[in-house]
Amino acid sequence: MFTDKGIEGAGLFALPEEAVKASGAEYYVLDELPPEPSYMAVQKLVDEFKASGADLIVACGRRLRHGRSQAGKRAGDR
C-alpha cells in the first residue's frame, strides 16, 4: 500500500488499510512517498513493489484538480 504521512496523519488511510486487513491479504505499507511526488520518487516505490513479488498496489492519496501540479496550480491561480 502506497501513501504519505499527510494522508495517514489525517486518518484517511485507516479505512482502506482495514479493508485490506479484513481480506486476509498479506501487505506492507510504503509511506515515504512525499506529497506531490516526483516521477522518480514514485518510480523508486514501484521498483520496491516489483522486487517484493507483490501482486497488487493500493495507492491512497489525493488527486489534484484537473491533474495539474502544485506549481502549475499556483501559477494558474494568479
HUNOR-V329855 format. One record per pair of residues at least 24 apart in sequence whose ideal C-beta (glycine too) atoms are under 10 Angstrom apart, sorted by the first residue. I is the first residue (numbers start at 1). J is the second residue. D is the distance in Angstrom with one decimal. If there is no record, write none. Layout:
# HUNOR-V329855
i	j	d
I	J	D
I	J	D
This chain:
# HUNOR-V329855
i	j	d
1	27	5.7
1	28	7.3
1	29	5.0
1	30	7.0
1	31	8.3
1	54	9.8
1	56	9.3
1	57	7.7
1	58	4.5
1	59	7.6
1	60	6.5
2	29	8.1
2	30	5.2
2	31	7.8
2	32	9.4
2	33	5.7
2	37	9.3
2	42	8.2
2	45	5.9
2	46	9.0
2	48	9.7
2	49	8.1
2	57	6.3
2	58	7.2
2	59	4.5
2	60	6.9
2	61	7.4
3	29	6.8
3	30	7.7
3	31	5.2
3	32	9.6
3	33	6.7
3	58	8.8
3	59	7.4
3	60	4.3
3	61	6.5
4	30	9.7
4	31	6.4
4	32	8.1
4	33	4.8
4	34	6.3
4	35	5.4
4	36	9.2
4	37	7.8
4	60	8.5
4	61	6.5
4	62	9.2
5	31	6.2
5	32	8.3
5	33	8.8
5	34	8.6
5	35	8.4
6	31	9.9
6	33	10.0
6	34	9.1
6	35	5.5
6	61	8.9
6	62	8.6
7	31	8.3
7	33	9.2
7	35	8.5
7	59	9.9
7	60	5.5
7	61	6.0
7	62	7.3
8	60	8.5
10	62	9.7
12	60	6.8
12	61	8.9
12	62	8.4
13	60	5.3
13	61	9.6
14	60	9.8
15	60	9.0
16	58	6.2
16	59	9.3
16	60	5.3
17	58	8.6
17	60	8.1
19	58	8.8
20	56	9.2
20	58	6.3
25	54	9.6
25	55	8.9
25	56	7.9
25	58	9.5
26	54	8.5
27	54	8.0
27	56	8.7
27	58	7.6
28	52	7.5
28	54	8.2
29	58	9.5
29	60	9.4
30	57	9.2
30	59	9.6
31	60	9.3
33	59	8.7
33	60	9.8
33	61	7.7
35	61	8.1
35	62	8.3
35	70	8.5
36	61	9.5
36	62	9.5
36	64	7.7
36	69	6.8
36	70	5.1
36	71	8.8
36	73	9.9
37	61	8.8
38	69	9.9
